[in-house]
Structures are given as C-alpha cells and as structure tokens.
Amino acid sequence: MQVSVRRQLRVFLSVFDLFKIGIGPSSSHTMGPMTAARRFLDEVAGDDWPRPAGAKVDRIAASLHGSLAYTGIGHGSDRAVVLGLAGETPQNVDPDQADGIVARIAAGKRVSPPGHPSYRFDPATDLVLDRKTPLTGHANGMAFSAYDAGDRLLLKRIYYSIGGGFVVSEEELQRMKAKGSVTTEGKKVPYPFKNAVEMLSMAAKSGLSIADMKRINEETQMSREELDAGLDGIWSAMKGCIDRGLSQDGIMPGGLKVRRRARQLHDKLQEQWQQNRPNPLLANDWLSIYAMAVNEENAAGGRVVTAPTNGAAGTLPAVLRYWLHFHPEADQPSIRDFLLTAAAVGGIIKTNASISGAEVGCQGEVGSASAMAAAGLCAVMGGTPEQVENAAEIALEHHLGMTCDPVGGLVQVPCIERNALGAVKAVTAASLAIKGDGTHFVPLDAAIETMRQTGLDMNEKYKETSLGGLAVNVVEC
C-alpha cells in the first residue's frame, strides 16, 4: 500500500509508549510531573537556551495548574515533582525510598540531582498548586523556572501531561495540534493505520492479524528478540503488581481510610475454589479481584504499568490473567499477541480522541482500557480482525459519558472498583463479538469520535478536578 511519509510519521505509537512501567497513583498526575521535572533538569544542564554569560542556576521553582492543581495532593503530584527534581524517573524510582527522599529535601530545602550542582528548592514555597491560573494548552499544565543567586529568572519552561505518562512541552503541543496528531514522530512503518477502518483494510489486504501488523511495525524499530523480551517484561511487571496487591492489606494512604480488600477477597475465593462448589460468577469474581489488586497497589504508590493509564491500570492485566487462568490454550506467544492487539487499539484511541481523564473523563481511561482488553482477549480467542474491532467497540461504547470524579482527589473511590467492572465488560464484549461474524451497527471509529465529542462537551468539574459527581456527593451524604 502506498502511503505518504507524513502519514507514516504521524500514526505510529509503540506498544512501549502505551505500556510504561512506573509508579502510582496516576500516570498523568504522578508519572507526568516527575518526568517533566526531570526533563526540566536536562534543559537546565543543556545549552539550548540563551544562558546569560557567567549565569549559574541557583534556585528552582515549579507551579502546577488546572487539574494538577485541584487534585495534585491526592494524586501525589507535588511529591512527584520533588522526586523528579531529585533526578528520579518513574521507571527507576524505588517506591519504598520515595518518602525518605521527599522528607530529606523538605528538611534541607535543596535538591542535588546526579550530574548537577545543588539547587535551592523549598517545596513549601517553591512548589505552588495554582488553581487560579490555568494554562491554555491542556488541563494538566506545569511551569518550571530557574533563577540565579539574585533571583533573576534565567529559564522558564511549560510542560503538559497529556495522559498515560506522556509529557510534551508547550512548543511540542502546538506542533502536534497543527499536525492533528499526538503520536511519535520520525518512525516509518509498513502498516501506518490511523483509525479502525484503515486497520481492517490493511488486515484484509495483507491477510495478517492485527497483532501481526503491529509486530511488523514494531520490528522496524527493534529486533524480534528485543520486542518479545520487552513484551514479556511488561507482562511480568503487570503480573508482579497483581501478586503484590493480593499479598497486601491495611489502610491505603491519603486520608479516606479506605481499606484494601483484594487480599481478603482472594483468600475467600481460594477457599471456594478448593471446595469445588458451583459458582456461576466465578470468572467475574477473579476478574474483579485481579483488577482491584492492581489498583490498590496503584493507590498506594506501588509499581504499576500504564494500561493505558495508571487510573485504568488494573483492567487489562485482570483480563490477561483471566485468560491464563481459565483458558488452557493460553501460552507465552498469546500473551504477546494480546498486548500487541491491545496496543494497536489503544494507539487508535489516543490518536483520535484521548486517554486522559482530565481531558475527556474516565471514559478515556477505563473506557479505553476496557476496549483494549476486549480487543486483546478476542484476538487470542481466535477472533478475526473484524471481531476484534467489534469487541473493542462494544467495550468502549458502554463506557461513553463516564466521568472522572475521584473522591478526595485520590485514585481510590470509585477508581478501584471501576477497573473491576471495566474488566468484566471487556470479557463480556469479547465473548459477544466472537460469537458473531464481525458485522455490527456502530463502528469503533464512531465510538471513539463520540468519546472525543462527549469529552469536549463534559463539564470541567467531571474531568479529574474532584469538583463534581461522587467527589462532592459522598462527602455531602
């Protein structure tokens, strides 16, 4: 198929762009600010700015705006900025050491990132959650500034956390808007589908599955061995998060005093499993517990994988664990095909709508995760590309309009249970789709566009600001 270079440049999102290993509780509100802070450090150390002769950076300051300001404390955004300015990254920071790092910086009022001199930085005064001054580019805006010893401003940069841990500068965001795309530039791939119609057309012409096309695209950037090792690493991190969640109990941090339930529910389910009693809800119970285990870990700031975000991190791993638990034909290659198929659908959603709760509400987070999981499950169950597209559409359609209204700004209520129900919907969608022939009334592209339009129409108080919905009504009740 002949495609323009421009199209090839703007439709490739790697599976590793969508599935990123990091820490909780939020990809946009925790991982994003940490990444932005670390990126600002790199800019300070670089030469790509008009540094006055002899000027040296002495103090660093930061401000969080929009949704980051409203729910930053509950999502650990302030803590993430401090860690990022200390040189930590979401991929490498040790969750068990994070509180100690933050406490030392608060006490010493300085950051000393590797490769940099020590900078003055007092989180109490140099980190501001500014609810009065929104930044126009995106709901999740941040500003970082560097000053000399006389408090003369030397450098200021604005970044936006656009969902799923993706961070762009103000200039990059403007370029993306001009191109109508938020995807990775500079990567030419053989199957550059930007929507579901093109994906199905390319599958029909090539005779390949969605996973095969995605694999071929990925292998233009890395070897097959590297790709498989990376996919196995993603699943290993997801599985490890489930296992940790099932082994922990107690109260989750943040002040709501919400108790972990996954371990207790898992122990009860194990007892029922061993008694071999008929249980028509068994699969749903396991799905729910797996998803809750992940999102309880996320709420506690543990190691998670964006799928496609932290707030929706439990849905896809729960469905994949269900596949391994209940389907004897499940094997390692099928895990890779699941992830590749899910990433293909996730890339289409991100390209044409959003995976950010601050932009479109939770339909963009758990809704996208459910669609991705449904597509992956349908594929490994033997579904055709048309059936896979149908599964994704069913799952997404029945999340349309879902608000993002976390109580107390914490990714706990309703987020944890919402992931469980997203997993149940995904399995149901895959089952319905694979029993059909792939023909259906509402195309996936129409559901994605509806999600985008609904997000634009949605009141800001329902988009991760904790100013409406359950976030206020639970307190009032």
ABEGO torsion letter per residue (X at the ends): XBBBAAAAAAABBBAAAABBBBBOABAAAAAAAAAAAAAAAAAAABAABBBBBGBBBABBBBBBBEAAAAAAAAAGAAAAAAAAAAGBBAAABBAAAAAAAAAAAAAAGBBBBBGBBBBBBBAAAABBBBAABBBAABABBBBBBBBBAAGBBABBBBBBBAEGGBBBBAAAAAAAAAAGBABBBGBBBABBBABAAAAAAAAAAAGBBAAAAAAAAAAAABBAAAAAAAAAAAAAAAAAAAAAAAABBEBBBGGAGBBBAAAAAAAAAAAAAAAGBBBAAAAAAAAAAAAAAAAAAAAAGBBBBBOABAAAAAAAAAAAAAAAAABAABBAAAAAAAAAAAAAAAAAAAAABBABAAAAEAAABAAAAAAAAAAAAAAAAGBBAAAAAAAAAAAAAAABGBBBBBBGGBBAOAAAAAAAAAAAAAAAAAAAAAABAGBBABBAAAAAAAAAAAAAABBAAABGAGABEAAAAAAAX
